[in-house]
Amino acid sequence: MDRLTAVQVFISIVEQGSMSAAADKLDMSRAMVTRYLFEMEQWAGVRLLNRTTRRLSLTSAGESVYQQALKLNALSLTLPVQQKHDANELTGLVRISCAQSIASQVLSVAMTEFLNQYPNMAIDLSITNKAVNLVEERIDLAIRITNQLEPSLIAKPLSTCHSVICAAPSFLKDKKIPVKPEDLAPMECLTYNFFGRSLWRFEKNGEPFSVLVGGRLSADESVFLSQAALNGAGIAMQPYLSVKKYLESGELIQLLPDYTPQPLGIYAVYTSRQNMPTTLRAVLDFLGNWFATSEYWLSMLQQRHT
């Protein structure tokens, strides 16, 4: 994993006082924060934090490493992180791999804006739900929605993907509406092969919940499952970005609104920082800024809470 990011995550954990607060501050999943802390402790060769149910505190060795981490992070901020480039002069092709849901609902907007800003650039989007080998497939950048990343790759956190539990009115007709996660167990649920095939996780007021679900229809493509839910095939856990318009139109109904399904991180994944092409750096910088400032994306996050 990226050691500089591990340093920054460690500093944030100390400053925020908890793993969850650091995850919120960095817009990163709790699982990724935990992995970066593990990487930092492996790198340092010592335990850095004392962990109790109520708080985190630095070990004596951790205090020393923390002071060194502050210096290393300060030094990194003084170094140039990208080649300067003129948007009108930059020319080249960047190949991106991503899943259909984020391609159609998010990258179709973001990449259009990118190409307007970089008129001589080109983007080749490979749409697949499988985690392709970037080197073998000659992919420059993969956009992945996951909490499990390969340690050999560099991952730039972009944002968070939130999900909702939903079903069509036709499916819910004459059925008891589920009000808590365990109510889903005997019901027909549409499961996603790559995540949560039989175990759906939730949180409510900081308390975790999980339920084993099953059904006669599963798939490895979330867009297919959203369409199946629209047709009344069962209850689905879907990315909010995929079903937003159907929830607003009433074609799908959100279930268990008081329970938050386990969120996933959205990452830009690539193989190396060394000798990075300016074209790839331009895409990375654009996406980092787009997810942080785009009115289209931020409105989607805000509407999820309304």
N, C-alpha and C positions, 0 to 999 in steps of 0.2 A: 504494500500500500504506500501511498504518498507520505513520506516522513514529515514534510513541512506541514501538510494538512493535519497530521497526527499531533504535531506541536501546537498548532492553532486550536485544535479540539481540546487538548489537555489544558491549555490556558483558559479556554472558555469554561470548562468544567469547574476549574478552581474559582474563577471570577463569578460564575453564576451560582455556585454552591450545590449543584445537582446535575445529574445526567440529563434529566428531562428538561431542565431550564436551558442547559447548553444546547440540546437538540432543537428547542424552540428558537433560541438565539441564532443558531447557524442554519435554520431551516433544513435540518437533517434528521433522519430517522433515529430513534433511540438505539436501534440495533447497530447502526453505523457508528454512532458515538461510542458505543461499547467496544466495537471492533477497533476503532482508532486508539482508544485508551489502552486496549490490550497490546496493540502494536507499539505504542509508546513505552509501555512497561517492558515489553520484550526487547526493545531497542536499548532502554536504559539498564536492563538487567536487574532491576529492583522493583519492589512494590512501591507505587507512588502515592496511593490513597488508602486511607482507612475507611471502610464502608460499613455503615450501620443502617438500620431501617429508617433513621431520621435524618442523618446528615453525612456529608463526606468531609474528610479532613486530610491534609497532607501528612505523610510520614516525614520523618526527619530527612530521609534521602529524597523524598518527593519535593521538599522545600528547596533543596539545592538544585534539583533538576528543573523546578519551576523557574528559578531565577535565570538559569541558563537558557530555558525555553523563551523567556521574555527577550533576552539578548538576541537569540537566533531569529525570532520573529521580527524584531526591530530591524535587524540587518537585512532580512529578506525584503522588507518594505522599501529599502533604499536601492535595491537592484532593479534594473529594467526587466519587466516581465514579458515584453512583447516587442517585436520589431515594429517600427513605425511604418505605417502604410497609408497611402492615399486611396480612398474608396473608389475614385474614378479610374485609378491606374491599376488597381489590383485585379489580376486575371488568373483564372484557374478553375478547376473542378474539384468539388468536395463530395465524397460519397458518404451518405448517411444511412444507417439502418435503424428501424424503429417499428413498433407495433402499429396495427391499423388504427386503433382507437386514438392514439395520440397523433398519428399522422393526419387523420382526417379532421379532427377537432381542434388541434393545436398547431402542428407544424405547417399545415396548409396556410395558416394565417401568418405565423412567424417567418417562414421562409419567403413568402411573398414580400413581406416588409424588408427582409434582408436583401433580396434581389433588387428591390427598388433603390436601396441604399448603395448596393455594389453592382452597378450596371454591367460590368464585364465579368462577373462571376457566374458560375453555373453550379447547380445542386442536382445530384443524382440520388433519389430516395429509394432505398430497398425496403419494402414493407413486409415484415415477417414477425411472428411472435416468438421465434426461436432465437436463443442467444448465439448468434453466429460467431465464428472465429474471425476476428477482425483482420488478421494477417492473411489467412488463407482466402478469405472472400474479398480482399483488397478494399476493406471498408475503413474510411478515415475516422469515423465517429459513429458511435451507437448511442441512441437515446433509450434508456432502459427505465422501466418502472418496476422497482424491486427493493427488497431489504436484504438481498443476498447477492453480493458482487464478488467476482473473481479477484483474489488478492493480487494477481499478476497485472491487473489493469489499473489505470489511473481513473478515478471517478470524480467529476466536478459536480457537486450538488446544485441542482437547478431550482427545484421546488418540491412540493409534496402532492401526491395523488390521493385524494379522499374518495371513499366509496359510499354507496348507499344501498340499502336493501329495498327492493322494489318488486312490484308485480302489477299485472294488468287488472282492471276492474272485472273483466270476464273471468279471470282465474279466481278472484276473491269472492265472487258471487256465491252466496249460500255457505260460505266458509267462516269459521271463527277467525277474526283478525288477530295475528300474533302480537303480543304486547311485551314479550321478553324473549331473549334468545332461545331458551329451551323450548318455546312454543314452535320453533322451526323444525325440531327434530322429526316429528311424524309427517311433515308436509313435503310436497313435491318441490325440491330445490334444484336449480340449474347450477351445475358446478363447473369450475374452470380447472382444466387439467394441470396447468402450471402453478396455480396458487389456490390453496384452500379447497382442494378437491372434496374433502369430507369434513374439514374442521374450519369453522368460521370463528374469528376472534373479534371481540368487542371490548370497549371500555366505557364505563359510566362513572362519573365523579371520581376518576382515578382508580376505580376497581375493575380488574380484568374479568371478562366473561368469555366462555367458549362453548360451542355446541357442535356436535357431530350432525352433519346434514347429509342427505342423500336424495337421489332421484333417478329417473330413467334416462335423463338426457344430460350429457356432459360434452364439452368441446374444448379445444385449445385456442379458441378465438372469442374474445369478449364481445365483439360486435355481433357475431352470430347469436350469442346468448342473449344479448339485449333485444334482438329481433324475435327470438323465441319467447322471451318474456312478454313482448308486445302482443304476440299471438296467443297468449294465455297458457303457455306451456308450464309455467311454474314461477317460483320466487327466485330472483337473481340478486347476487351481490355485484354491483356494477360501478365502474369509475363514474363519479358525478359528471365529468366532462362528456361522457358518452350518452348519458340519459337526461341531461339537463332539459332539453327541449320537450322531451316526453313527459317529464314531471310537471313542467309548466303548462302543457296542454291538457293534462289529466289522462293521457293515454297510459301512463304508469303512475302508481301510487307509492309513495315512500312509506315503508314500514319501519317499526322500531326507531322512531326519530330521536328517542332519548338515549339510544345506545350508539356509540361511534365505532364503526368498523375499523379494523386495524389499518392505519394509513401506510402508504408505501412512498419511498423516495423516488424522485425523478432525477436521473443522473445523465450527464454527458460522459461517455466512457471512451477512452482512447488508450493507445499503447505506450506512448513515451512522450516526455517533454523535450528530450534532446533533439536538436535540429528540427523543431516543429515547423512545418511550412507556414508561411504567413497567412495563406488562405485558410488553413484550419484554425489558426489563432483568431482570425477575424470572425469565423463562425462561432467559436467558443465564447469569445467576448460578447458577441451580439446576443447569443442565447442567454448568457448569464444576466445581461442587462435587461433583455426582453421579459424574462420571467419575473424579474424584480420590479419592473416599471410599466409593463404593458397594461393599458386600461382593459383590454379584452380579457386577459388572463386574471387580473386582480378582481375584476367584476365577477368572474366565474367563482373565484374563491369566496368573495363576500356573499354572493347569492346563495351559496351552499348553506350558510348559517341563518338565512332569513326564513 
